[in-house]
Amino acid sequence: MITRLRGTLLEKQPPHLVIEVGGLAYEVQASMNTFYRLPEIGKEIILHTHFIVREDGQFLFGFMELRERALFRTLLKVNGIGPKIALAILSNIQPDEFVHCVTGQNTLALQNLPGIGKKTAERIVVEMRDRLADWHLEGEGFELPVLAVANVVSSKRSEQDAISALIALGYKPQEASRVVQQVTTEGITSEELIRQALKHMSSHL
């Protein structure tokens, strides 16, 4: 079981990143909540991880916060929720807000998340509300800082990266492309473009 990684961040392309630990490079999938808080390439990073072995491969998921990993693991216990949907959920809503929706039985808000229909939203509430009863909402929460970017990449490359990331997070290609085109600005990074696109889609649901 791989439960924690401490190493050098080599690559980051949402939702994938690569971390070198002791000469070995690990490919990790992370939510956008974690991506927004990543250091620059070449810097040290510590992630709490969840390792999944399936017939089609081995997958490692990484989280900046233990609480986000705990929520990810709780989501996986819900019937019909796999790691891809769980990661998409955590990329579109902050953990405390998600818990508030579940404990408040706000299924309409949950249906706004990609891959979540009415029945799945209802199932999440039924199966998770008791498990999240002790979740504490006090504290600083998961407010995400806007990243300071040292290297400005072309807008076109950022658009392509953002569209690919949104598709990986469960959005349809046409929808992802449309929203990215609406929120893109000159010199914007892919991470910030994804952030703006997710914010735009959430506000228009």
VOFIKOL-723849 format. One record per residue (C-alpha): residue number from 0; residue in three letters; z, y, x. Coordinates in Angstrom, 2 decimals, always signed. Each point is the difference from the previous one (the first is absolute). Layout:
// VOFIKOL-723849
    n  res       pz       py       px
  NUM  ALA        Z        Y        X
...
END
This chain:
// VOFIKOL-723849
    n  res       pz       py       px
    0  MET    +0.00    +0.00    +0.00
    1  ILE    -1.01    +3.41    +1.36
    2  THR    +2.46    +2.52    -1.42
    3  ARG    -0.34    +3.01    +2.32
    4  LEU    -2.51    +1.41    +2.47
    5  ARG    +0.61    +2.53    +2.74
    6  GLY    -2.98    +0.94    +2.08
    7  THR    -2.88    +2.39    +0.61
    8  LEU    -2.25    +1.16    -2.83
    9  LEU    -3.58    -0.77    +1.07
   10  GLU    -2.02    +0.52    -3.17
   11  LYS    +0.51    +1.30    -3.52
   12  GLN    -2.59    -0.27    -2.74
   13  PRO    +1.59    -0.22    -3.47
   14  PRO    +1.25    -2.42    -1.06
   15  HIS    -0.23    -1.72    +3.43
   16  LEU    +1.62    +0.84    +3.30
   17  VAL    +0.31    -1.76    +3.36
   18  ILE    +3.20    -0.11    +2.05
   19  GLU    +0.26    -1.32    +3.54
   20  VAL    +3.24    -1.81    +0.78
   21  GLY    +0.49    -1.58    +3.41
   22  GLY    -3.71    -0.36    +0.63
   23  LEU    -0.73    -1.42    -3.46
   24  ALA    -1.78    +2.07    -2.66
   25  TYR    +1.15    -0.47    -3.61
   26  GLU    -2.12    +1.04    -2.97
   27  VAL    +2.23    +1.38    -2.72
   28  GLN    -0.69    +1.21    -3.52
   29  ALA    +2.05    +2.97    -1.18
   30  SER    +0.37    +2.14    -3.09
   31  MET    -1.05    +3.63    +0.05
   32  ASN    +3.69    +0.97    -0.25
   33  THR    +0.36    -1.53    +3.46
   34  PHE    -3.37    +1.29    +1.28
   35  TYR    +0.95    +3.60    -0.72
   36  ARG    +2.93    -0.39    +2.39
   37  LEU    -1.75    -1.72    +2.90
   38  PRO    +0.11    +1.57    +3.46
   39  GLU    -3.12    +0.81    +1.99
   40  ILE    -2.06    -2.74    +1.65
   41  GLY    +1.65    -1.13    +3.23
   42  LYS    +3.53    +0.78    -1.17
   43  GLU    +2.81    -2.51    -0.54
   44  ILE    +0.57    -1.24    -3.51
   45  ILE    +2.58    -2.19    -1.73
   46  LEU    -0.92    -1.76    -3.24
   47  HIS    +1.93    -2.36    -2.26
   48  THR    -2.39    -2.81    -0.87
   49  HIS    -0.66    -2.70    -2.55
   50  PHE    -2.02    -3.04    +1.08
   51  ILE    -2.09    -1.99    -2.47
   52  VAL    -1.79    -3.28    +0.72
   53  ARG    -2.70    -1.16    -2.42
   54  GLU    -2.88    -2.44    +0.07
   55  ASP    -2.45    +2.80    +0.75
   56  GLY    +1.97    +1.49    +2.87
   57  GLN    +3.19    +1.57    +1.33
   58  PHE    +0.87    +3.56    -0.97
   59  LEU    +2.55    +2.46    +1.34
   60  PHE    +1.17    +3.00    -2.02
   61  GLY    +1.90    +2.88    +1.56
   62  PHE    +2.34    +2.68    -1.35
   63  MET    +1.78    +2.97    +1.52
   64  GLU    +3.01    -0.44    -2.28
   65  LEU    +1.99    -3.12    -0.79
   66  ARG    +0.22    +1.11    -3.62
   67  GLU    -3.78    +0.08    -0.35
   68  ARG    -0.24    -3.51    +1.42
   69  ALA    +2.71    -1.14    -2.40
   70  LEU    -1.96    +1.46    -2.91
   71  PHE    -3.18    -1.68    +1.24
   72  ARG    +1.80    -3.36    +0.08
   73  THR    +1.39    +0.56    -3.48
   74  LEU    -3.48    +0.79    -1.31
   75  LEU    -1.31    -3.27    +1.43
   76  LYS    +2.46    -1.88    -2.21
   77  VAL    -1.67    +1.36    -3.13
   78  ASN    -2.43    -2.45    -1.58
   79  GLY    -3.56    +1.16    +0.65
   80  ILE    +0.87    +2.50    +2.76
   81  GLY    -1.43    -0.90    +3.40
   82  PRO    +0.31    +1.87    +3.30
   83  LYS    -3.18    +2.04    -0.56
   84  ILE    +1.20    +1.39    -3.33
   85  ALA    +3.53    +0.50    +1.33
   86  LEU    -1.37    +2.00    +2.93
   87  ALA    -2.20    +2.05    -2.34
   88  ILE    +3.03    +0.80    -2.17
   89  LEU    +2.00    +1.19    +3.00
   90  SER    -2.97    +2.09    +1.13
   91  ASN    -0.22    +1.89    -3.27
   92  ILE    +3.63    +0.66    -0.84
   93  GLN    +3.14    +0.61    +1.99
   94  PRO    +2.61    -2.81    -0.20
   95  ASP    +2.68    +2.04    -1.78
   96  GLU    -2.49    +1.20    -2.59
   97  PHE    -1.21    -3.56    -0.59
   98  VAL    +3.55    -1.23    -0.47
   99  HIS    +0.65    +2.83    -2.45
  100  CYS    -3.05    -1.08    -2.04
  101  VAL    +1.15    -3.62    -0.07
  102  THR    +3.64    +0.65    -0.88
  103  GLY    -1.11    +2.59    -2.57
  104  GLN    -2.51    -2.51    -1.43
  105  ASN    -2.82    +2.51    +0.40
  106  THR    -2.91    -2.40    -0.29
  107  LEU    -2.49    +2.81    -0.62
  108  ALA    +0.68    +1.46    +3.44
  109  LEU    -0.34    -3.44    +1.59
  110  GLN    -3.39    -0.48    -1.65
  111  ASN    -1.24    +3.01    +1.95
  112  LEU    +0.26    -2.06    +3.20
  113  PRO    -3.14    -1.86    +1.19
  114  GLY    -0.17    -3.62    -1.10
  115  ILE    +2.76    +0.39    -2.57
  116  GLY    -0.89    -0.50    -3.65
  117  LYS    +2.23    +0.08    -3.04
  118  LYS    +1.13    -3.62    +0.21
  119  THR    +0.67    +0.18    +3.72
  120  ALA    +1.97    +3.22    -0.42
  121  GLU    +2.12    -1.61    -2.69
  122  ARG    +0.53    -3.07    +2.20
  123  ILE    +1.10    +2.19    +2.92
  124  VAL    +2.61    +1.70    -2.16
  125  VAL    +1.33    -3.26    -1.44
  126  GLU    +0.15    -1.84    +3.32
  127  MET    +1.12    +2.84    +2.28
  128  ARG    +2.40    +2.23    -1.92
  129  ASP    +3.03    -2.24    +0.58
  130  ARG    -0.90    -0.54    +3.65
  131  LEU    -0.19    +3.75    +0.51
  132  ALA    +3.17    +0.84    -1.89
  133  ASP    +1.88    +0.69    +3.24
  134  TRP    -2.75    +2.08    +1.57
  135  HIS    +1.52    +3.34    +0.99
  136  LEU    -2.09    +3.10    -0.53
  137  GLU    +2.31    +2.31    +1.95
  138  GLY    -0.87    +1.35    +3.40
  139  GLU    -3.07    +1.51    +1.51
  140  GLY    -2.36    -2.44    -1.66
  141  PHE    -3.50    -0.52    +1.32
  142  GLU    -1.45    +3.49    +0.19
  143  LEU    -2.96    -0.34    +2.31
  144  PRO    -0.78    +2.64    +2.62
  145  VAL    -3.51    +1.29    +0.51
  146  LEU    -1.14    -1.34    +3.34
  147  ALA    -0.83    +2.32    +2.86
  148  VAL    -3.31    -1.20    +1.38
  149  ALA    -1.01    +0.45    +3.61
  150  ASN    -3.58    -1.23    -0.21
  151  VAL    -2.24    +1.30    -2.76
  152  VAL    -2.67    -2.46    -1.04
  153  SER    -3.15    +0.75    -1.93
  154  SER    +0.29    +0.41    -3.75
  155  LYS    -2.68    -2.62    -0.56
  156  ARG    +1.91    -2.66    +1.95
  157  SER    +3.20    +0.95    -1.81
  158  GLU    -1.75    -0.40    -3.34
  159  GLN    -1.27    -3.46    +0.90
  160  ASP    +3.40    -1.11    +1.27
  161  ALA    +1.73    +1.39    -3.10
  162  ILE    -2.41    -1.72    -2.39
  163  SER    +0.47    -3.33    +1.81
  164  ALA    +3.78    +0.38    -0.16
  165  LEU    +0.00    +0.82    -3.73
  166  ILE    -2.18    -3.02    -0.73
  167  ALA    +2.42    -2.17    +1.99
  168  LEU    +2.82    +1.44    -2.10
  169  GLY    -1.63    -1.15    -3.23
  170  TYR    -2.25    +2.85    -1.12
  171  LYS    -3.63    -0.51    -1.00
  172  PRO    -2.58    +1.17    +2.57
  173  GLN    -1.63    +2.51    -2.37
  174  GLU    +3.38    +1.48    -0.96
  175  ALA    +1.17    +0.17    +3.61
  176  SER    -3.20    +1.73    +1.13
  177  ARG    +0.10    +2.53    -2.84
  178  VAL    +3.60    +1.05    +0.60
  179  VAL    -0.38    +0.20    +3.78
  180  GLN    -3.00    +2.30    -0.42
  181  GLN    +2.06    +2.24    -2.29
  182  VAL    +2.95    +0.47    +2.36
  183  THR    -1.64    -0.05    +3.43
  184  THR    +0.06    +3.10    +2.18
  185  GLU    -1.47    +0.73    +3.42
  186  GLY    +1.96    -1.53    +2.88
  187  ILE    +2.39    -1.96    -2.23
  188  THR    +1.36    -3.25    +1.43
  189  SER    -0.39    -3.33    -1.78
  190  GLU    +3.78    -0.32    -0.53
  191  GLU    +0.28    +3.39    -1.66
  192  LEU    -3.18    -0.60    -2.01
  193  ILE    +1.43    -3.26    -1.36
  194  ARG    +3.22    +1.82    -0.82
  195  GLN    -1.87    +2.70    -1.94
  196  ALA    -2.22    -2.53    -1.76
  197  LEU    +2.99    -2.06    -1.17
  198  LYS    +1.77    +3.16    -1.16
  199  HIS    -3.12    +1.11    -1.89
  200  MET    -0.45    -3.35    -1.75
  201  SER    +3.67    -0.16    -0.99
  202  SER    -0.14    +3.48    -1.54
  203  HIS    -3.14    -0.80    -2.02
  204  LEU    +1.09    -3.31    -1.53
END
